Amino acid sequence: MKEGIHPEDYRYVVFKDMSNDVAFRTKSCAAAKETIKWEDGEEYPLIKLEISSSSHPFYTGKMKLVDTAGRVDKFRNRYKTHRASQVKPEETEDEG
């Protein structure tokens, strides 16, 4: 492997899916502001997730829309006027 390109702070981190409270520990170099006490009694950095493989419809087989922050509604409202401007008014036929 090349030297000097890999992160130095690679350590164990707990990721917690906030939609269903499932947590898992793995190695990461992601920055964390909080810590959590894990099953082994040690304290690890905590990274909160909105969605993970334990709640994503593709992995669970349950097709439901997970919209914790209202992002779908924000997107629809933002582009409602844009879509209306793209629709051309019906052209009137010229009488010949």
N, CA, C and O atoms as CSV, one atom per row, in Angstrom:
chain,resi,resn,atom,element,x,y,z
A,1,MET,N,N,0.831,-1.183,0.000
A,1,MET,CA,C,0.000,0.000,0.000
A,1,MET,C,C,0.875,1.246,0.000
A,1,MET,O,O,2.003,1.242,0.492
A,2,LYS,N,N,0.319,2.307,-0.566
A,2,LYS,CA,C,1.056,3.566,-0.589
A,2,LYS,C,C,1.131,4.158,0.814
A,2,LYS,O,O,0.180,4.065,1.590
A,3,GLU,N,N,2.240,4.752,1.121
A,3,GLU,CA,C,2.407,5.388,2.424
A,3,GLU,C,C,1.941,6.832,2.373
A,3,GLU,O,O,2.079,7.504,1.351
A,4,GLY,N,N,1.388,7.303,3.484
A,4,GLY,CA,C,1.023,8.700,3.609
A,4,GLY,C,C,-0.343,9.074,3.052
A,4,GLY,O,O,-0.695,10.254,3.081
A,5,ILE,N,N,-1.135,8.122,2.541
A,5,ILE,CA,C,-2.446,8.481,1.990
A,5,ILE,C,C,-3.594,7.921,2.822
A,5,ILE,O,O,-4.755,8.242,2.568
A,6,HIS,N,N,-3.286,7.093,3.805
A,6,HIS,CA,C,-4.332,6.483,4.613
A,6,HIS,C,C,-4.542,7.274,5.898
A,6,HIS,O,O,-3.589,7.827,6.448
A,7,PRO,N,N,-5.798,7.333,6.385
A,7,PRO,CA,C,-6.074,8.090,7.606
A,7,PRO,C,C,-5.361,7.493,8.815
A,7,PRO,O,O,-5.172,6.281,8.915
A,8,GLU,N,N,-4.979,8.364,9.713
A,8,GLU,CA,C,-4.249,7.929,10.905
A,8,GLU,C,C,-5.185,7.594,12.067
A,8,GLU,O,O,-4.810,6.831,12.957
A,9,ASP,N,N,-6.379,8.145,12.070
A,9,ASP,CA,C,-7.293,7.967,13.204
A,9,ASP,C,C,-8.340,6.884,12.939
A,9,ASP,O,O,-9.506,7.051,13.296
A,10,TYR,N,N,-7.938,5.794,12.326
A,10,TYR,CA,C,-8.806,4.659,12.041
A,10,TYR,C,C,-9.021,3.898,13.337
A,10,TYR,O,O,-8.074,3.351,13.902
A,11,ARG,N,N,-10.284,3.857,13.820
A,11,ARG,CA,C,-10.567,3.256,15.113
A,11,ARG,C,C,-11.968,2.644,15.113
A,11,ARG,O,O,-12.713,2.802,14.146
A,12,TYR,N,N,-12.328,1.949,16.191
A,12,TYR,CA,C,-13.683,1.413,16.312
A,12,TYR,C,C,-14.657,2.540,16.593
A,12,TYR,O,O,-14.384,3.437,17.392
A,13,VAL,N,N,-15.809,2.479,15.917
A,13,VAL,CA,C,-16.866,3.478,16.054
A,13,VAL,C,C,-18.193,2.733,16.083
A,13,VAL,O,O,-18.337,1.697,15.434
A,14,VAL,N,N,-19.163,3.251,16.830
A,14,VAL,CA,C,-20.507,2.678,16.851
A,14,VAL,C,C,-21.399,3.546,15.973
A,14,VAL,O,O,-21.488,4.759,16.162
A,15,PHE,N,N,-22.060,2.904,15.008
A,15,PHE,CA,C,-23.052,3.563,14.165
A,15,PHE,C,C,-24.420,3.165,14.677
A,15,PHE,O,O,-24.672,1.982,14.909
A,16,LYS,N,N,-25.326,4.147,14.862
A,16,LYS,CA,C,-26.658,3.867,15.388
A,16,LYS,C,C,-27.703,4.389,14.413
A,16,LYS,O,O,-27.723,5.574,14.082
A,17,ASP,N,N,-28.569,3.492,13.957
A,17,ASP,CA,C,-29.674,3.855,13.071
A,17,ASP,C,C,-30.783,4.434,13.941
A,17,ASP,O,O,-31.367,3.719,14.755
A,18,MET,N,N,-31.074,5.710,13.777
A,18,MET,CA,C,-32.029,6.387,14.643
A,18,MET,C,C,-33.484,6.025,14.314
A,18,MET,O,O,-34.370,6.277,15.131
A,19,SER,N,N,-33.747,5.448,13.151
A,19,SER,CA,C,-35.122,5.103,12.802
A,19,SER,C,C,-35.589,3.830,13.483
A,19,SER,O,O,-36.791,3.641,13.666
A,20,ASN,N,N,-34.661,2.941,13.869
A,20,ASN,CA,C,-35.074,1.709,14.544
A,20,ASN,C,C,-34.163,1.320,15.713
A,20,ASN,O,O,-34.284,0.216,16.243
A,21,ASP,N,N,-33.264,2.203,16.117
A,21,ASP,CA,C,-32.376,2.012,17.273
A,21,ASP,C,C,-31.452,0.795,17.171
A,21,ASP,O,O,-31.062,0.234,18.196
A,22,VAL,N,N,-31.103,0.384,15.969
A,22,VAL,CA,C,-30.133,-0.692,15.787
A,22,VAL,C,C,-28.748,-0.059,15.743
A,22,VAL,O,O,-28.537,0.939,15.054
A,23,ALA,N,N,-27.802,-0.644,16.481
A,23,ALA,CA,C,-26.438,-0.119,16.526
A,23,ALA,C,C,-25.465,-1.224,16.154
A,23,ALA,O,O,-25.702,-2.398,16.439
A,24,PHE,N,N,-24.376,-0.840,15.518
A,24,PHE,CA,C,-23.333,-1.793,15.193
A,24,PHE,C,C,-21.978,-1.116,15.297
A,24,PHE,O,O,-21.848,0.089,15.082
A,25,ARG,N,N,-20.972,-1.914,15.631
A,25,ARG,CA,C,-19.624,-1.404,15.818
A,25,ARG,C,C,-18.752,-1.858,14.658
A,25,ARG,O,O,-18.762,-3.027,14.275
A,26,THR,N,N,-18.006,-0.926,14.111
A,26,THR,CA,C,-17.086,-1.228,13.026
A,26,THR,C,C,-15.962,-0.210,13.052
A,26,THR,O,O,-16.000,0.738,13.836
A,27,LYS,N,N,-14.977,-0.394,12.213
A,27,LYS,CA,C,-13.880,0.568,12.158
A,27,LYS,C,C,-14.202,1.676,11.181
A,27,LYS,O,O,-14.790,1.445,10.125
A,28,SER,N,N,-13.806,2.889,11.551
A,28,SER,CA,C,-14.050,4.056,10.719
A,28,SER,C,C,-13.114,5.178,11.149
A,28,SER,O,O,-12.533,5.144,12.233
A,29,CYS,N,N,-12.984,6.163,10.285
A,29,CYS,CA,C,-12.226,7.358,10.645
A,29,CYS,C,C,-13.139,8.574,10.629
A,29,CYS,O,O,-12.660,9.708,10.647
A,30,ALA,N,N,-14.464,8.348,10.593
A,30,ALA,CA,C,-15.433,9.440,10.599
A,30,ALA,C,C,-15.404,10.158,11.941
A,30,ALA,O,O,-15.235,9.539,12.991
A,31,ALA,N,N,-15.572,11.471,11.886
A,31,ALA,CA,C,-15.566,12.285,13.106
A,31,ALA,C,C,-16.878,12.105,13.862
A,31,ALA,O,O,-17.943,12.016,13.252
A,32,ALA,N,N,-16.802,12.053,15.174
A,32,ALA,CA,C,-17.985,11.888,16.013
A,32,ALA,C,C,-17.943,12.887,17.156
A,32,ALA,O,O,-16.882,13.173,17.711
A,33,LYS,N,N,-19.112,13.414,17.502
A,33,LYS,CA,C,-19.216,14.386,18.595
A,33,LYS,C,C,-19.639,13.734,19.904
A,33,LYS,O,O,-19.383,14.271,20.981
A,34,GLU,N,N,-20.296,12.560,19.810
A,34,GLU,CA,C,-20.805,11.893,20.997
A,34,GLU,C,C,-20.107,10.550,21.191
A,34,GLU,O,O,-19.437,10.045,20.290
A,35,THR,N,N,-20.278,9.988,22.373
A,35,THR,CA,C,-19.759,8.655,22.654
A,35,THR,C,C,-20.883,7.799,23.217
A,35,THR,O,O,-21.911,8.311,23.660
A,36,ILE,N,N,-20.669,6.484,23.191
A,36,ILE,CA,C,-21.671,5.551,23.717
A,36,ILE,C,C,-20.932,4.386,24.368
A,36,ILE,O,O,-19.854,3.992,23.923
A,37,LYS,N,N,-21.525,3.845,25.423
A,37,LYS,CA,C,-20.949,2.667,26.074
A,37,LYS,C,C,-21.466,1.442,25.333
A,37,LYS,O,O,-22.677,1.257,25.209
A,38,TRP,N,N,-20.568,0.616,24.845
A,38,TRP,CA,C,-20.917,-0.545,24.028
A,38,TRP,C,C,-21.088,-1.778,24.894
A,38,TRP,O,O,-20.829,-1.730,26.097
A,39,GLU,N,N,-21.520,-2.882,24.301
A,39,GLU,CA,C,-21.800,-4.129,25.015
A,39,GLU,C,C,-20.595,-4.693,25.751
A,39,GLU,O,O,-20.754,-5.398,26.748
A,40,ASP,N,N,-19.396,-4.395,25.274
A,40,ASP,CA,C,-18.194,-4.919,25.917
A,40,ASP,C,C,-17.717,-4.055,27.089
A,40,ASP,O,O,-16.684,-4.343,27.694
A,41,GLY,N,N,-18.471,-2.997,27.407
A,41,GLY,CA,C,-18.130,-2.124,28.516
A,41,GLY,C,C,-17.244,-0.955,28.142
A,41,GLY,O,O,-17.040,-0.048,28.949
A,42,GLU,N,N,-16.719,-0.963,26.940
A,42,GLU,CA,C,-15.864,0.135,26.464
A,42,GLU,C,C,-16.721,1.270,25.924
A,42,GLU,O,O,-17.875,1.069,25.544
A,43,GLU,N,N,-16.143,2.460,25.896
A,43,GLU,CA,C,-16.819,3.636,25.353
A,43,GLU,C,C,-16.233,3.939,23.977
A,43,GLU,O,O,-15.016,4.013,23.808
A,44,TYR,N,N,-17.128,4.115,22.992
A,44,TYR,CA,C,-16.715,4.349,21.617
A,44,TYR,C,C,-17.386,5.611,21.068
A,44,TYR,O,O,-18.438,6.012,21.565
A,45,PRO,N,N,-16.794,6.238,20.054
A,45,PRO,CA,C,-17.449,7.364,19.386
A,45,PRO,C,C,-18.755,6.892,18.749
A,45,PRO,O,O,-18.833,5.770,18.249
A,46,LEU,N,N,-19.781,7.746,18.767
A,46,LEU,CA,C,-21.104,7.408,18.232
A,46,LEU,C,C,-21.401,8.264,17.016
A,46,LEU,O,O,-21.254,9.486,17.053
A,47,ILE,N,N,-21.820,7.615,15.933
A,47,ILE,CA,C,-22.257,8.315,14.731
A,47,ILE,C,C,-23.705,7.914,14.482
A,47,ILE,O,O,-24.008,6.732,14.322
A,48,LYS,N,N,-24.596,8.898,14.449
A,48,LYS,CA,C,-26.020,8.640,14.263
A,48,LYS,C,C,-26.357,8.658,12.771
A,48,LYS,O,O,-25.929,9.542,12.028
A,49,LEU,N,N,-27.132,7.661,12.360
A,49,LEU,CA,C,-27.545,7.526,10.968
A,49,LEU,C,C,-29.053,7.674,10.855
A,49,LEU,O,O,-29.783,7.296,11.772
A,50,GLU,N,N,-29.528,8.218,9.741
A,50,GLU,CA,C,-30.964,8.271,9.497
A,50,GLU,C,C,-31.463,6.961,8.916
A,50,GLU,O,O,-32.607,6.569,9.145
A,51,ILE,N,N,-30.605,6.283,8.164
A,51,ILE,CA,C,-30.996,5.024,7.535
A,51,ILE,C,C,-29.758,4.150,7.379
A,51,ILE,O,O,-28.668,4.641,7.087
A,52,SER,N,N,-29.941,2.857,7.578
A,52,SER,CA,C,-28.846,1.902,7.416
A,52,SER,C,C,-29.422,0.642,6.775
A,52,SER,O,O,-30.589,0.621,6.383
A,53,SER,N,N,-28.617,-0.391,6.668
A,53,SER,CA,C,-29.104,-1.628,6.061
A,53,SER,C,C,-30.214,-2.271,6.887
A,53,SER,O,O,-30.991,-3.065,6.356
A,54,SER,N,N,-30.303,-1.943,8.173
A,54,SER,CA,C,-31.357,-2.520,9.009
A,54,SER,C,C,-32.706,-1.836,8.816
A,54,SER,O,O,-33.727,-2.362,9.258
A,55,SER,N,N,-32.732,-0.665,8.160
A,55,SER,CA,C,-34.003,0.019,7.937
A,55,SER,C,C,-34.258,0.372,6.474
A,55,SER,O,O,-35.347,0.837,6.138
A,56,HIS,N,N,-33.281,0.160,5.602
A,56,HIS,CA,C,-33.445,0.507,4.192
A,56,HIS,C,C,-34.377,-0.498,3.512
A,56,HIS,O,O,-34.206,-1.706,3.679
A,57,PRO,N,N,-35.367,-0.011,2.741
A,57,PRO,CA,C,-36.336,-0.903,2.100
A,57,PRO,C,C,-35.694,-1.970,1.206
A,57,PRO,O,O,-36.226,-3.075,1.101
A,58,PHE,N,N,-34.587,-1.668,0.574
A,58,PHE,CA,C,-33.940,-2.643,-0.299
A,58,PHE,C,C,-33.481,-3.861,0.500
A,58,PHE,O,O,-33.611,-4.992,0.032
A,59,TYR,N,N,-32.949,-3.640,1.690
A,59,TYR,CA,C,-32.420,-4.735,2.501
A,59,TYR,C,C,-33.488,-5.413,3.353
A,59,TYR,O,O,-33.376,-6.603,3.648
A,60,THR,N,N,-34.514,-4.677,3.752
A,60,THR,CA,C,-35.540,-5.250,4.618
A,60,THR,C,C,-36.654,-5.921,3.830
A,60,THR,O,O,-37.354,-6.783,4.362
A,61,GLY,N,N,-36.829,-5.534,2.561
A,61,GLY,CA,C,-37.912,-6.087,1.755
A,61,GLY,C,C,-39.233,-5.390,1.984
A,61,GLY,O,O,-40.230,-5.744,1.356
A,62,LYS,N,N,-39.266,-4.430,2.849
A,62,LYS,CA,C,-40.474,-3.658,3.119
A,62,LYS,C,C,-40.382,-2.356,2.350
A,62,LYS,O,O,-39.510,-1.529,2.618
A,63,MET,N,N,-41.262,-2.177,1.414
A,63,MET,CA,C,-41.223,-0.976,0.590
A,63,MET,C,C,-42.012,0.132,1.277
A,63,MET,O,O,-43.220,0.261,1.076
A,64,LYS,N,N,-41.338,0.912,2.071
A,64,LYS,CA,C,-41.960,2.065,2.710
A,64,LYS,C,C,-41.053,3.257,2.505
A,64,LYS,O,O,-39.834,3.111,2.408
A,65,LEU,N,N,-41.633,4.413,2.441
A,65,LEU,CA,C,-40.873,5.632,2.248
A,65,LEU,C,C,-40.435,6.152,3.604
A,65,LEU,O,O,-41.273,6.472,4.447
A,66,VAL,N,N,-39.151,6.237,3.817
A,66,VAL,CA,C,-38.601,6.764,5.058
A,66,VAL,C,C,-38.246,8.222,4.792
A,66,VAL,O,O,-37.295,8.521,4.070
A,67,ASP,N,N,-39.015,9.114,5.379
A,67,ASP,CA,C,-38.812,10.533,5.141
A,67,ASP,C,C,-38.791,11.237,6.487
A,67,ASP,O,O,-39.784,11.840,6.894
A,68,THR,N,N,-37.666,11.161,7.173
A,68,THR,CA,C,-37.582,11.688,8.528
A,68,THR,C,C,-37.494,13.201,8.564
A,68,THR,O,O,-37.879,13.817,9.558
A,69,ALA,N,N,-37.002,13.806,7.512
A,69,ALA,CA,C,-36.804,15.254,7.549
A,69,ALA,C,C,-37.728,15.991,6.583
A,69,ALA,O,O,-37.535,17.185,6.352
A,70,GLY,N,N,-38.728,15.314,6.010
A,70,GLY,CA,C,-39.638,15.966,5.070
A,70,GLY,C,C,-38.969,16.332,3.766
A,70,GLY,O,O,-39.387,17.276,3.095
A,71,ARG,N,N,-37.933,15.597,3.397
A,71,ARG,CA,C,-37.160,15.946,2.205
A,71,ARG,C,C,-37.955,15.776,0.924
A,71,ARG,O,O,-37.780,16.550,-0.017
A,72,VAL,N,N,-38.833,14.770,0.871
A,72,VAL,CA,C,-39.626,14.560,-0.340
A,72,VAL,C,C,-40.556,15.747,-0.564
A,72,VAL,O,O,-40.673,16.252,-1.681
A,73,ASP,N,N,-41.214,16.187,0.500
A,73,ASP,CA,C,-42.109,17.341,0.377
A,73,ASP,C,C,-41.343,18.603,-0.002
A,73,ASP,O,O,-41.817,19.394,-0.817
A,74,LYS,N,N,-40.172,18.795,0.578
A,74,LYS,CA,C,-39.365,19.965,0.230
A,74,LYS,C,C,-38.983,19.932,-1.247
A,74,LYS,O,O,-39.032,20.954,-1.931
A,75,PHE,N,N,-38.600,18.746,-1.733
A,75,PHE,CA,C,-38.221,18.608,-3.143
A,75,PHE,C,C,-39.411,18.912,-4.039
A,75,PHE,O,O,-39.279,19.664,-5.004
A,76,ARG,N,N,-40.558,18.348,-3.739
A,76,ARG,CA,C,-41.754,18.578,-4.565
A,76,ARG,C,C,-42.147,20.051,-4.575
A,76,ARG,O,O,-42.484,20.594,-5.627
A,77,ASN,N,N,-42.107,20.696,-3.422
A,77,ASN,CA,C,-42.462,22.117,-3.356
A,77,ASN,C,C,-41.462,22.979,-4.113
A,77,ASN,O,O,-41.849,23.946,-4.769
A,78,ARG,N,N,-40.194,22.641,-4.031
A,78,ARG,CA,C,-39.160,23.422,-4.688
A,78,ARG,C,C,-39.298,23.358,-6.209
A,78,ARG,O,O,-39.109,24.361,-6.897
A,79,TYR,N,N,-39.622,22.192,-6.724
A,79,TYR,CA,C,-39.659,22.023,-8.170
A,79,TYR,C,C,-41.066,22.087,-8.769
A,79,TYR,O,O,-41.243,21.838,-9.961
A,80,LYS,N,N,-42.061,22.419,-7.951
A,80,LYS,CA,C,-43.427,22.554,-8.447
A,80,LYS,C,C,-43.522,23.679,-9.471
A,80,LYS,O,O,-44.118,23.513,-10.535
A,81,THR,N,N,-42.933,24.822,-9.143
A,81,THR,CA,C,-42.985,25.959,-10.068
A,81,THR,C,C,-42.115,25.709,-11.289
A,81,THR,O,O,-42.457,26.145,-12.389
A,82,HIS,N,N,-41.004,25.018,-11.116
A,82,HIS,CA,C,-40.133,24.693,-12.251
A,82,HIS,C,C,-40.854,23.785,-13.240
A,82,HIS,O,O,-40.768,23.992,-14.450
A,83,ARG,N,N,-41.552,22.797,-12.737
A,83,ARG,CA,C,-42.279,21.875,-13.600
A,83,ARG,C,C,-43.411,22.593,-14.318
A,83,ARG,O,O,-43.665,22.326,-15.492
A,84,ALA,N,N,-44.091,23.494,-13.632
A,84,ALA,CA,C,-45.185,24.235,-14.257
A,84,ALA,C,C,-44.668,25.104,-15.399
A,84,ALA,O,O,-45.362,25.291,-16.398
A,85,SER,N,N,-43.461,25.634,-15.259
A,85,SER,CA,C,-42.915,26.479,-16.314
A,85,SER,C,C,-42.454,25.653,-17.513
A,85,SER,O,O,-42.322,26.191,-18.613
A,86,GLN,N,N,-42.207,24.364,-17.323
A,86,GLN,CA,C,-41.770,23.505,-18.425
A,86,GLN,C,C,-42.927,23.028,-19.298
A,86,GLN,O,O,-42.725,22.686,-20.464
A,87,VAL,N,N,-44.129,23.003,-18.744
A,87,VAL,CA,C,-45.298,22.550,-19.505
A,87,VAL,C,C,-45.706,23.671,-20.445
A,87,VAL,O,O,-45.968,24.791,-20.006
A,88,LYS,N,N,-45.762,23.370,-21.746
A,88,LYS,CA,C,-46.114,24.378,-22.733
A,88,LYS,C,C,-47.625,24.505,-22.836
A,88,LYS,O,O,-48.329,23.495,-22.833
A,89,PRO,N,N,-48.134,25.723,-22.926
A,89,PRO,CA,C,-49.573,25.894,-23.116
A,89,PRO,C,C,-49.966,25.312,-24.463
A,89,PRO,O,O,-49.164,25.292,-25.396
A,90,GLU,N,N,-51.195,24.843,-24.561
A,90,GLU,CA,C,-51.647,24.251,-25.817
A,90,GLU,C,C,-51.595,25.278,-26.935
A,90,GLU,O,O,-52.044,26.414,-26.778
A,91,GLU,N,N,-51.058,24.874,-28.034
A,91,GLU,CA,C,-50.931,25.786,-29.172
A,91,GLU,C,C,-52.271,25.819,-29.895
A,91,GLU,O,O,-52.901,24.783,-30.109
A,92,THR,N,N,-52.691,27.001,-30.260
A,92,THR,CA,C,-53.944,27.138,-30.982
A,92,THR,C,C,-53.692,26.890,-32.451
A,92,THR,O,O,-52.657,27.280,-32.993
A,93,GLU,N,N,-54.647,26.237,-33.091
A,93,GLU,CA,C,-54.494,25.922,-34.505
A,93,GLU,C,C,-54.832,27.141,-35.339
A,93,GLU,O,O,-55.819,27.826,-35.071
A,94,ASP,N,N,-54.024,27.415,-36.343
A,94,ASP,CA,C,-54.289,28.536,-37.242
A,94,ASP,C,C,-55.388,28.139,-38.205
A,94,ASP,O,O,-55.407,27.032,-38.744
A,95,GLU,N,N,-56.298,29.070,-38.404
A,95,GLU,CA,C,-57.357,28.797,-39.377
A,95,GLU,C,C,-56.822,29.126,-40.749
A,95,GLU,O,O,-56.320,30.229,-40.964
A,96,GLY,N,N,-56.915,28.205,-41.675
A,96,GLY,CA,C,-56.292,28.363,-42.946
A,96,GLY,C,C,-57.169,28.761,-43.992
A,96,GLY,O,O,-56.735,28.926,-45.132
